[in-house]
Amino acid sequence: MPTGTYPGLLDIANLTMPDGSLATAKQIVESLNQTSELWQEAAVFEGNDGAGHKSITRTGLPTNTWRKLYGGVPESKARTAMVRDASGMLENYATIDVKHAQLSGGSASWRFTQEAAFREALNQDVAEAFMYGDTDVNPERFHGIVPRFNTTASGDNAQNIIKAGGVGADNASIVLTVWGPMTTHFFYPKGSSGGLQVKDLGEQTVYDANGDPFQAYRTHYKWDIGLAMPDWRYTSRAANIDVSDLVKTGATGCDIIDTMAQMIELLPVDFRAMGSPVFYAPKVIRSFLRRQIGNKSNVWLSQGEVGGKTVTKFDEIPVRRLDRMRVSESLVP
């Protein structure tokens, strides 16, 4: 079950029946939750522009005037920009040999279990695109967080990037974002059934690698999804974290903990009121943080419950593990 303030993937499944079966929709999303921590807080909304989503991003504040008696006040307005994010279409086909199904009883629940790998593949690809999707390189995907925060040389959002000092080839990142309608959220195409669809195609004639036919049950999985960031100020990235140095100096962890405290301070002061803040980190960094919880001098890290599950927290913000986050990232210049 999503633990954030706003609707998540399971909430969407509870309202939509992409294959005509509410139970199946819920089972699929629940299986995705089991294999990825991304969906515990992630907010999901319907897009507002066909297969995309338009957001009005504030680029500047209005100008105030210290007025004197009998002096006028020049009119001013906030500066904004319209940003359109596109969704991507991720699909695969699960194929189960009819004979294999018959030998195993052929029930729908058995097929659902056998197709777990196909759902996991979808889940992992969405998680990777969430972090690294770059529409300049792969226009068929959606634009992720790292390409939006990839340089401190230009752009207003450069101020929300911390360079952690790594110089080698084994660098990783920690990302902090606030899930909400005005901050960061996933979206699905306008008018679609939640974006995630599954269709049982029944028994079909398929072909092996040699071109020889055989009978198989096929299921079509389809996920139309995009990422919108109406206000970049509610996201920060700590980049260039040298993983090998982190492991070697794991006895204290002063640098990484101090960096995460800085990441929080980069967000607007009202960030907790705007949605659900979450840290995302690769396995090696989350493991490091969990090992630091027992340090008596540590006041930032804790272990608590979120949605009935034990979660590592930093300043009461969940630290989620994403296995597709790399430990071989390019250095942020």
C-alpha positions in Angstrom: 0.0 0.0 0.0 1.4 3.4 -0.9 2.3 5.4 2.3 2.4 8.9 0.8 -0.2 11.6 1.0 -1.3 11.4 -2.6 -2.6 8.5 -4.8 0.0 5.9 -5.7 0.0 3.0 -8.1 -2.1 0.7 -6.0 -4.7 3.5 -5.4 -5.0 3.8 -9.2 -5.4 0.0 -9.5 -8.2 0.1 -6.9 -10.1 2.6 -9.1 -9.4 1.2 -12.6 -9.7 -2.3 -14.1 -7.4 -2.3 -17.2 -8.1 -5.9 -18.0 -11.7 -6.0 -16.7 -10.7 -7.6 -13.5 -10.1 -5.5 -10.3 -8.4 -8.4 -8.5 -5.9 -8.9 -11.3 -5.1 -5.2 -11.4 -4.5 -5.1 -7.7 -2.4 -8.3 -7.8 -0.1 -6.9 -10.4 0.5 -3.6 -8.5 1.0 -5.5 -5.2 3.6 -7.7 -6.9 5.4 -4.6 -8.2 5.4 -3.2 -4.6 7.0 -6.4 -3.4 10.0 -6.1 -5.8 10.7 -2.3 -5.7 10.5 0.3 -3.0 9.9 3.0 -5.5 6.1 2.6 -5.3 5.8 3.0 -1.5 5.5 6.8 -1.7 5.5 7.7 -5.4 2.5 9.8 -6.4 0.7 9.0 -9.6 -1.8 11.3 -11.4 -3.5 11.4 -14.8 -1.7 13.5 -17.4 -3.3 16.6 -18.8 -2.0 16.7 -22.3 -2.7 13.5 -24.2 0.3 11.2 -23.8 2.1 14.0 -22.0 1.8 16.4 -19.1 2.2 20.1 -19.0 3.4 21.9 -15.9 3.8 25.6 -15.2 7.2 26.1 -13.6 8.0 29.2 -11.8 11.3 30.8 -13.0 11.3 34.0 -11.0 9.5 36.0 -8.3 7.6 39.3 -8.9 9.5 42.5 -8.1 8.4 44.4 -5.0 8.7 48.2 -4.5 9.4 50.2 -1.4 6.9 53.0 -2.0 7.2 56.6 -0.9 4.4 59.0 -0.3 2.7 60.0 -3.6 5.0 57.6 -5.5 3.6 54.8 -7.6 4.3 51.1 -7.6 5.4 49.5 -11.0 3.3 46.5 -11.9 5.1 43.1 -11.6 4.4 39.5 -12.0 6.0 36.1 -11.3 7.9 34.7 -14.2 6.8 31.2 -15.3 7.6 28.7 -18.0 5.5 25.9 -19.5 7.2 22.5 -19.5 5.8 19.5 -21.2 6.9 16.0 -20.2 6.3 13.0 -22.4 5.3 9.5 -21.3 7.0 6.4 -22.5 5.4 3.1 -23.6 6.9 0.0 -22.1 5.7 -3.4 -23.2 6.4 -7.1 -23.2 4.7 -10.4 -23.9 4.8 -13.3 -21.5 4.7 -16.7 -23.3 4.0 -19.9 -21.4 4.0 -23.3 -23.3 0.5 -24.8 -23.2 1.9 -28.2 -22.4 3.9 -26.8 -19.5 0.8 -25.1 -18.2 -1.2 -28.4 -18.5 1.4 -30.4 -16.6 1.3 -27.8 -13.8 -2.5 -27.6 -13.6 -2.9 -24.7 -15.9 -4.6 -22.4 -13.4 -4.7 -18.6 -13.7 -2.8 -18.3 -10.4 -0.1 -20.6 -11.7 0.3 -18.5 -14.8 0.4 -15.3 -12.8 3.3 -16.8 -10.7 5.2 -17.9 -13.8 5.0 -14.5 -15.3 6.6 -12.8 -12.3 9.8 -12.3 -14.2 8.1 -10.3 -16.9 6.5 -8.0 -14.3 9.8 -7.6 -12.5 11.5 -6.6 -15.8 8.9 -3.9 -16.3 9.4 -2.7 -12.8 13.1 -2.5 -13.0 13.0 -0.7 -16.4 10.7 2.0 -15.0 12.9 2.4 -11.9 15.9 2.9 -14.1 14.1 5.4 -16.3 13.0 7.2 -13.2 16.6 7.9 -12.4 18.4 7.8 -15.7 15.9 8.1 -18.6 17.2 10.7 -21.0 14.9 11.7 -23.9 17.8 13.3 -25.7 19.5 9.9 -25.9 16.4 7.6 -25.8 13.4 9.7 -27.0 11.0 6.7 -26.6 11.5 6.8 -22.8 10.5 9.4 -20.2 12.9 11.9 -18.8 14.3 11.0 -15.4 15.9 12.8 -12.4 19.6 12.4 -13.1 19.5 14.1 -16.5 17.6 17.0 -15.0 20.3 17.4 -12.3 23.5 16.6 -14.3 25.6 19.8 -14.2 26.5 22.5 -11.7 27.7 24.8 -14.6 24.3 26.1 -15.7 20.6 26.2 -15.0 18.7 27.3 -11.9 18.5 23.8 -10.5 22.4 23.6 -10.4 22.1 24.9 -6.9 20.3 21.7 -5.8 23.3 19.5 -6.7 26.0 18.6 -4.2 29.3 17.2 -5.5 30.5 14.7 -2.9 34.2 14.7 -4.0 34.5 11.4 -5.9 36.9 11.3 -8.9 37.1 7.7 -9.9 34.8 5.4 -11.9 32.8 4.0 -9.0 30.6 6.9 -8.2 26.9 6.9 -7.0 24.2 9.3 -6.1 21.6 9.9 -3.5 18.4 11.6 -4.6 15.9 13.4 -2.4 12.5 14.3 -3.8 9.1 15.3 -2.6 6.2 13.4 -4.1 3.1 15.6 -4.8 1.0 17.3 -7.5 3.1 20.5 -7.5 6.5 18.9 -6.9 7.3 15.5 -8.4 4.9 12.8 -9.7 4.5 10.1 -12.2 1.6 10.5 -14.7 -0.3 8.2 -17.1 -1.8 9.3 -20.4 -5.0 11.3 -20.2 -8.1 9.1 -20.5 -6.2 5.8 -20.1 -6.9 3.2 -17.4 -4.1 4.1 -15.0 -1.4 3.5 -17.6 -0.6 -0.1 -16.4 -2.5 -2.7 -18.5 -2.5 -6.4 -18.8 -4.4 -8.4 -21.4 -4.7 -12.2 -21.5 -4.4 -13.1 -25.2 -5.3 -16.7 -24.6 -3.8 -19.6 -26.6 -1.8 -18.7 -29.7 0.5 -20.3 -32.1 4.0 -18.9 -31.6 7.4 -19.8 -33.0 10.7 -20.9 -31.4 14.2 -19.7 -32.4 14.2 -22.1 -35.3 10.9 -20.8 -36.7 9.0 -23.9 -35.7 5.5 -23.4 -34.3 4.1 -24.5 -30.9 1.0 -23.5 -28.8 1.4 -21.1 -26.0 -0.6 -18.9 -23.6 0.3 -15.2 -24.1 -0.1 -12.2 -21.9 0.5 -8.7 -23.0 1.9 -6.3 -20.4 1.8 -2.6 -21.2 2.9 0.4 -19.1 2.4 4.0 -20.3 4.1 6.2 -17.8 5.9 9.5 -17.5 7.6 11.7 -14.8 6.7 15.3 -14.2 8.6 17.8 -12.0 6.5 21.0 -11.8 8.9 22.5 -9.2 12.6 21.4 -9.3 13.3 23.1 -5.9 11.8 20.2 -4.1 14.4 17.8 -5.5 18.1 17.6 -4.6 20.9 15.3 -5.8 24.2 14.3 -4.1 26.4 13.1 -6.9 30.0 11.9 -7.2 29.8 9.7 -4.1 32.9 7.5 -4.3 31.6 4.0 -3.2 35.0 2.5 -2.5 35.9 5.4 -0.2 32.5 5.1 1.5 33.1 1.4 2.3 36.6 2.0 3.6 35.5 4.8 5.9 32.3 3.2 6.9 33.2 3.3 10.6 32.1 6.9 11.0 30.1 7.9 7.9 30.5 11.6 8.8 30.7 12.7 5.1 27.6 10.9 3.8 25.5 11.9 6.8 26.5 15.5 6.5 25.8 15.4 2.8 22.2 14.2 3.4 21.7 16.9 5.9 22.8 19.4 3.3 20.4 17.9 0.8 17.5 18.6 3.1 18.5 22.2 3.6 18.5 22.7 -0.2 14.7 22.2 -0.3 12.2 25.0 0.5 11.3 25.2 4.2 7.8 24.0 3.5 8.8 20.8 1.8 7.2 18.5 4.3 3.8 20.2 3.8 4.1 19.9 0.0 4.0 16.1 -0.2 6.0 13.0 0.8 9.8 13.5 0.9 11.9 10.4 0.2 15.6 9.6 -0.2 16.6 7.1 -2.9 19.9 5.4 -2.8 21.7 2.3 -4.3 22.0 -0.9 -2.2 25.6 -0.2 -1.0 24.7 3.3 0.4 21.5 2.2 2.1 23.4 -0.7 3.6 26.0 1.7 4.9 23.4 3.9 6.5 21.7 1.0 8.2 25.0 0.0 9.8 25.4 3.5 11.2 22.1 3.4 13.1 23.8 1.9 16.1 26.4 4.7 16.5 25.6 6.5 19.7 26.7 9.9 18.3 24.3 9.6 15.4 21.2 11.7 15.8 20.0 11.7 12.2 19.4 8.0 11.4 16.7 5.8 12.9 14.7 2.7 12.2 10.9 2.9 12.2 7.7 1.8 10.6 6.2 3.2 7.5 3.0 1.5 6.2 3.6 -1.5 8.6 7.1 -2.1 7.4 10.5 -1.4 9.0 12.2 1.4 7.2 15.5 3.2 7.6 14.9 6.9 8.1 17.1 10.0 7.9 15.6 13.0 9.9 12.3 11.0 9.8 12.5 10.8 5.9 12.4 7.3 4.5 15.5 6.1 2.8 14.4 3.8 -0.1 16.7 1.4 -1.9 16.6 1.3 -5.7 18.6 -1.5 -7.2 18.9 0.1 -10.6 20.7 3.1 -9.2 24.3 2.8 -10.5 27.6 2.7 -8.8 29.4 3.7 -12.0 27.8 7.1 -12.7 29.5 9.7 -14.8 31.0 12.5 -12.7 29.0 15.6 -12.5 31.3 18.4 -13.8 
